[in-house]
Amino acid sequence: MPWVTFDLFSALVDARTGGSAALAELAAGHGWPISGTELYDDWDARNKASQRDEPTWVPFAEHCRRALAAAYATRGLEADPAADTAVLLATLPDWPLWPDVETALAEVARTHRVGVLSNVDDDLFARTRVAPLVEPGAVLTSERLHAYKPHPELYRRAVAAGVALHVPASARDTRGALEAGLAVVRVRRPGHALDPDGPRPAHEVDDLGALPALLREVSGAGT
């Protein structure tokens, strides 16, 4: 059965909504006049940069801590970033799925093996609302592959594991997968846009509900 993977924190989980809510509570608890969304966007950008620039594998949770420490330092915010990172990641079970996810994954699973390809630690993935929707053996985390998006090695190892097609939403995941030669169907999500100077996928959908029919079409065309 062909294997299709999905990105966790853009295609399946509305990470910005979930993370912003958690950081808003932390900021309020510290008495900081900063919105959760503003703090999330700063932390998320630094988190992605940390993953991109780290030459060796370290746990995703450590990238999260480094990013939060840097965000605090830049803004002159005084708090324990390690403790706050633990609080932030403890809220992962509350981070919402996009509305189309549960139905679409079940439908795709009729004809394809459904998996996840994500820059995350195994124990953190297990806390998300996606975990019950996929079989454990179909979860390819950075912890298991010892590589991080957008490095091509992560996608090559996914292909070697049997992945035939990846469904991202973010620019870096789309570009990384395409440049590594992995087939891509991108789902358009709010807050995510393609790199204007990057490669474009042959197929995009506005809703994962359109994915099963597209996968049948692509398979029928031999693509």
N, C-alpha and C positions, 0 to 999 in steps of 0.2 A: 504493500500500500504506500503511495507517495507520501512523503513527510513534509508538512508545512509548519513553519515556525512563525510565531508572532513576537513582536517586541512587547515587553511587559509594561514599562512606564510611559508609553505614549500611545501605542495601538490598543492596549487592553485596559490599563488603569489610568484614570484621570489624575495623574500625580500632582499636577499643579493645584487642583482643588483640594486634594487631601493634604498635601504638604503645607499649603498656605494656611489651612485651618489650624494645623498643629503648631506652626510657627507663630501664628497670631496669638494663640493661647500662651506660648512661651514668652512672647514679647510683652503681652499684657501682664503676665506674672512678674516680669522683671520691671514693669513700669516704663517700658520704652515707647516713645511716640512714633512707632513704625508699623506699617501694615504687614500682615502675614504674606501677602502676595509680593510686596517689594522685597522682603527678606528672602522669600522662597526663590525668586528670580535670581537674586545675587548668589545665594547658596547653590542653586542648581547649575548656574554657569561655571562656578568655581569647581563644583563636583565633576562636571564633564571635562573640564580642563585638566584636573588632577588625573583622571582616568586616561586621558589622551597622552599626557606627558610622563607618566610613571613608567620607567623602563622595565621594571619587574612587577610581578603580580603581588598585590597586597589586598586584603579583604575590602569589599565594597564599603563596609561600615567604617573602615579607616579613611577611605576617600571622603565619606560623608563628614567625618570628624574634622579632617583637615580643611575641608571647604567651609564648614561652619566657623572654625577658628579664624580663618582668613577673613570671612565676612564680618565677624565681630571686631577683629583688630582694625580693619579698614574703617569701620564706622565708629570706632571708639566705644564699643559696647562691652561692658565688663560682666562676664558670666563664665561658667565652666563649660566649654564647648563639648567636652566628652560627656558630661552628664546630660546636657541638652540634646546631644545627638542620640543618646540612649532613649530619651523621652520621645524625640521625633520618630525614631524607627519603631518604637513601641506602638505608635498609632497606625502602622501599616494596615492592620485589619479594618480600619475605618476608611481607608482611601477608596473612593468609589470606582466601580467599573463604568466604562462608557455604556450607555443604555443598550447598544446592539450586541454586546459581547456574548452573553450567555446563550442566546438563541442561535447566533451565528456559529459559535464554536461547536455546538451540538450538531448543527447541520453540516458543517465542513467535515466533522468526524465520521459522517456516513461514507465518505469516499476517500478521505485522507487521514493519515496519522497527524494529530494535532499536537504541536509542541510549543515551547517558549525558548527564545534565544535572547538572553538578557545579561547586562552588566550588574549582577546581583549575587549575593551570597545565598547558599542553599537554605540556611535557616531563616533568612529574611524573606525569601520567596515563599516559604511555607506559611508565613503569616498573612500573605495577600489573599484577596478574594478569588484570584485566578487559580490558586493551588488545587482546589477541589475539582476544577474543570478539566484538568489534564492529567495524564498518567505520569507518575514520577520519573519513569525512564525516558520520557520525551522532553524533559526540562534540561536545557543546555545553559548553564550559568557560567559567568566568568570564573567562578570558583572551580568549576569542573574543567573548563577549557584552558584556564590559566592564560587568558588573553582578554583584552578589553576592546570594545567598539571605540573608535572606528578602525582599529588596526585590522588589516586584512587577514592576519593569522586567525582571528576568532572566526571569521566567516569560512575560511578554508577548513578549519577543524570541524565546523558545522557540516560542511559538504561531505567531509570524510566520514562523519557520523551517519550520513544518509539524508540530510536535508536537501530537498529539491527546490524549495521556494520559500522566501521570507516575506513577511508582511510587517513593514515598519510604518511609522508616521513621521518621525523626526527627520530633519535634514541630514544629520550626521549618520544616522543608521541607514537611511536610503542611499546616501552617497557611498558609505563604506561597503555595503552589500553589493552594490552595482560595480564598484571599482574592483572588488574581489572576484567578480564574475558570477555572483549568485543571482538567480532569477528573483525578481521582485514584483509584488503587487502592493502599491502604497495605499494606505487608508488616510484620507484627509481628516485631520483632527484640528479643532480650534487651537490657535497658538503655535501651529507648526506650519512651516513653509519650506519649500525646497531651496537649496543653494542656487542663486541665480546663475552662477558660473559652473555648477556641477552637472553631472549626468542626470537625465530624466528617465524614470521607469517607463516601460512600454504600457503599463496598465496602472490606473488609479481608480479607487472607489470612494464615494462619499460616505458610505455606510457599509459595515461588514456584512449586512444582510445581502448585499450584491455579490459577495465573494464566491459563494458556492456555484452560482451560474457562470461566473467568469472563470473559475477553475475548470469547470467542465468544458468551456469554450477553448481555453488554453490547452487543455489536455487533448481535446479533439483535433486541435490544429497541429499537435505534435511539438508545441513550443515548450 
